[in-house]
Amino acid sequence: MKRKLLIGVTSFLALLGVTAFAFTPPTVSPEAIQSSVTREEALLNRAWQMPVASTMRDDLAFQSNASVCGAASIANVLHSLGEAADTEAEVLDDTNRCWFGVCPFGLTLDQLGEVAQANTERRVTVLRDLTPEQFREHLRQANNPGRRYIINFDREEIFGAGAGHHSPVGGYLEVEDLVFVLDVNSKFQPWLVERNRLFAAMDTLDGEKKRGLLLVE
């Protein structure tokens, strides 16, 4: 019995090691993070005052490990909407895709939609294969207090390195054509980026399907 338990523990630790290795994306330097996006203080202050961003300003929760950006994004969105399951752990509870706070190989946009729908009675919609015009129309709705968007994008398109990532959209400064991304990775922190650059990062493949947006309303 002890031998079987030891083998089980060893296998579990080995799985965690493999998972940790799989979820160590290419490093993005602090200089690249700073220079690749907009962090002008006046613009950030305005962005935080937008209706959706303001609901997450004081308690944006960052992901606990590299595999759970999707779960952290859902938790922040649901918390801002006053839902019961509003922590990363609660969002992942009873999911068949994540164990012990780890999501092996992360979550695709479709899987993220399934996890989100399991935690709310609100309508959850996966939006992919969007045109630039459709993307802009959705961004114009990103300041609607009754809507929440999570974007799935490839960091490499913006920062020159990195991998696929999920984060909530805090809003859209239409005059400046800047999107406010509430990055759930504590090393990046929230940032603003030009709409066309974010679209290019979203309009990439994750396996055989395009990345896109998750809408909760």
VMD Tcl script that draws the C-alpha trace (Angstrom):
set ca {
  {0.00 0.00 0.00}
  {2.81 2.41 0.92}
  {4.57 1.60 -2.35}
  {1.41 2.32 -4.35}
  {0.93 5.60 -2.47}
  {4.54 6.58 -3.14}
  {4.13 5.79 -6.83}
  {0.93 7.85 -6.94}
  {2.54 10.84 -5.24}
  {5.61 10.57 -7.48}
  {3.43 10.42 -10.59}
  {1.45 13.45 -9.44}
  {4.62 15.45 -8.79}
  {5.95 14.41 -12.18}
  {2.70 15.62 -13.78}
  {3.05 18.95 -12.04}
  {6.62 19.18 -13.29}
  {5.59 18.49 -16.87}
  {2.72 20.95 -16.56}
  {5.00 23.64 -15.14}
  {7.38 23.07 -18.04}
  {4.56 23.22 -20.57}
  {3.33 26.48 -19.10}
  {6.59 28.38 -19.10}
  {6.03 30.63 -22.12}
  {8.86 32.60 -23.74}
  {9.94 35.36 -21.41}
  {8.87 38.91 -22.15}
  {11.32 41.41 -20.73}
  {10.13 44.29 -18.55}
  {11.47 46.65 -21.22}
  {9.37 44.96 -23.91}
  {6.28 45.09 -21.71}
  {6.79 48.79 -21.08}
  {7.56 49.77 -24.67}
  {4.97 47.61 -26.48}
  {1.81 49.12 -25.01}
  {0.46 52.46 -23.78}
  {0.74 53.32 -20.10}
  {0.39 57.09 -20.20}
  {-0.93 58.06 -16.78}
  {-3.66 60.38 -18.01}
  {-5.01 57.77 -20.42}
  {-4.88 55.01 -17.81}
  {-6.78 57.18 -15.35}
  {-9.47 57.79 -17.95}
  {-9.58 54.10 -18.81}
  {-10.12 53.10 -15.19}
  {-13.11 55.43 -15.01}
  {-14.96 53.59 -17.78}
  {-18.08 51.74 -16.55}
  {-16.74 48.19 -16.78}
  {-13.14 48.89 -15.76}
  {-14.32 50.77 -12.67}
  {-16.00 47.61 -11.35}
  {-12.61 45.84 -11.25}
  {-10.28 48.72 -10.39}
  {-9.93 48.10 -6.67}
  {-9.78 44.32 -6.59}
  {-8.49 42.93 -9.88}
  {-7.26 39.42 -8.99}
  {-4.18 38.10 -10.74}
  {-3.74 34.50 -11.88}
  {-2.06 32.12 -9.43}
  {-0.06 30.26 -12.08}
  {0.60 30.37 -15.82}
  {-2.13 27.88 -16.73}
  {-5.13 29.65 -15.19}
  {-5.35 33.03 -16.93}
  {-8.75 31.96 -18.26}
  {-10.10 31.01 -14.85}
  {-8.75 34.21 -13.31}
  {-10.41 36.22 -16.08}
  {-13.76 34.53 -15.47}
  {-13.43 35.09 -11.72}
  {-12.81 38.81 -12.20}
  {-15.70 39.16 -14.62}
  {-18.15 37.29 -12.39}
  {-17.00 39.19 -9.32}
  {-17.64 42.48 -11.10}
  {-21.16 41.27 -11.91}
  {-21.88 40.25 -8.32}
  {-21.94 36.51 -9.04}
  {-21.39 33.93 -6.30}
  {-18.51 32.03 -7.94}
  {-16.09 34.92 -8.04}
  {-12.70 33.44 -7.22}
  {-10.30 31.41 -9.33}
  {-10.69 28.39 -7.04}
  {-14.49 28.54 -7.15}
  {-14.50 28.87 -10.92}
  {-12.31 25.78 -11.24}
  {-14.23 23.77 -8.64}
  {-15.72 20.56 -10.12}
  {-14.36 21.28 -13.58}
  {-13.26 18.25 -15.56}
  {-10.43 20.18 -17.19}
  {-8.43 21.47 -14.25}
  {-7.11 19.74 -11.13}
  {-5.42 21.06 -8.00}
  {-5.50 24.59 -9.39}
  {-3.77 23.65 -12.63}
  {-5.28 23.45 -16.13}
  {-3.07 21.08 -18.14}
  {-2.21 22.80 -21.43}
  {-4.45 25.75 -20.50}
  {-7.95 26.36 -21.80}
  {-9.06 27.06 -25.35}
  {-11.67 29.73 -25.99}
  {-14.38 27.07 -26.31}
  {-13.31 25.40 -23.07}
  {-13.26 28.77 -21.34}
  {-16.83 29.33 -22.50}
  {-17.88 25.99 -21.01}
  {-16.23 26.80 -17.67}
  {-17.82 30.25 -17.61}
  {-21.29 28.90 -18.40}
  {-20.96 26.32 -15.62}
  {-20.54 29.17 -13.14}
  {-23.33 31.54 -14.17}
  {-26.87 31.62 -15.48}
  {-25.98 34.59 -17.66}
  {-25.61 34.01 -21.37}
  {-22.07 33.15 -22.46}
  {-21.16 33.43 -26.15}
  {-17.94 32.52 -27.97}
  {-17.14 35.06 -30.70}
  {-14.52 34.10 -33.24}
  {-13.71 34.62 -36.94}
  {-14.58 38.28 -36.45}
  {-13.82 40.87 -39.10}
  {-12.02 44.06 -38.03}
  {-15.34 45.90 -38.34}
  {-17.18 43.35 -36.17}
  {-14.40 43.54 -33.60}
  {-14.77 47.31 -33.44}
  {-18.53 47.04 -32.99}
  {-18.07 44.70 -30.04}
  {-15.50 47.04 -28.52}
  {-18.07 49.83 -28.70}
  {-20.24 47.60 -26.48}
  {-17.36 46.92 -24.08}
  {-18.34 49.98 -22.02}
  {-21.86 48.62 -21.51}
  {-22.24 47.87 -17.77}
  {-24.35 44.80 -18.56}
  {-21.69 43.19 -20.72}
  {-18.29 41.68 -20.06}
  {-15.75 40.61 -22.65}
  {-12.72 38.35 -22.23}
  {-10.21 38.38 -25.07}
  {-8.03 35.44 -26.12}
  {-4.90 36.68 -27.90}
  {-1.30 35.79 -28.71}
  {1.18 37.86 -26.68}
  {3.88 37.48 -29.32}
  {1.95 39.72 -31.72}
  {2.08 42.58 -29.23}
  {5.17 42.02 -27.08}
  {7.42 40.11 -29.47}
  {7.39 37.00 -27.28}
  {4.99 34.99 -25.15}
  {2.09 32.66 -25.86}
  {-1.70 32.54 -25.86}
  {-3.43 34.42 -23.05}
  {-6.88 35.35 -21.73}
  {-7.77 38.63 -20.00}
  {-10.87 40.77 -19.46}
  {-11.47 43.82 -21.61}
  {-11.89 46.85 -19.38}
  {-13.29 49.13 -22.07}
  {-12.60 51.08 -25.23}
  {-11.40 54.66 -25.64}
  {-12.98 55.18 -29.04}
  {-11.57 58.62 -29.86}
  {-8.02 57.39 -29.26}
  {-8.89 53.93 -30.68}
  {-7.29 52.25 -27.66}
  {-8.49 49.07 -25.93}
  {-8.03 48.66 -22.18}
  {-6.87 45.12 -21.40}
  {-7.07 44.13 -17.73}
  {-4.14 41.75 -17.88}
  {-4.47 39.12 -15.14}
  {-0.73 38.43 -15.17}
  {0.82 40.48 -12.37}
  {4.04 40.96 -14.35}
  {2.15 42.79 -17.10}
  {-0.57 44.69 -15.21}
  {-3.41 46.41 -17.16}
  {-2.45 48.21 -20.37}
  {-3.84 50.09 -23.38}
  {-3.17 49.08 -26.97}
  {-4.26 50.16 -30.43}
  {-7.36 48.32 -31.63}
  {-5.75 47.05 -34.85}
  {-2.78 45.57 -32.97}
  {-5.03 43.78 -30.50}
  {-7.14 42.49 -33.38}
  {-4.02 41.08 -35.05}
  {-3.09 39.32 -31.80}
  {-6.59 37.89 -31.48}
  {-6.85 36.94 -35.15}
  {-4.39 34.06 -34.70}
  {-4.74 30.30 -34.52}
  {-4.98 28.28 -31.33}
  {-4.73 24.79 -32.77}
  {-7.10 24.64 -35.73}
  {-9.40 27.47 -34.61}
  {-9.02 31.22 -34.40}
  {-8.82 32.96 -31.07}
  {-11.55 35.46 -30.27}
  {-13.77 37.00 -27.61}
  {-15.92 35.55 -24.86}
  {-19.05 37.58 -24.11}
  {-20.89 37.31 -20.79}
  {-24.19 39.18 -20.57}
}
mol new
graphics top color blue
foreach p $ca { graphics top sphere $p radius 0.5 }
foreach p [lrange $ca 0 end-1] q [lrange $ca 1 end] { graphics top cylinder $p $q radius 0.2 }
display resetview
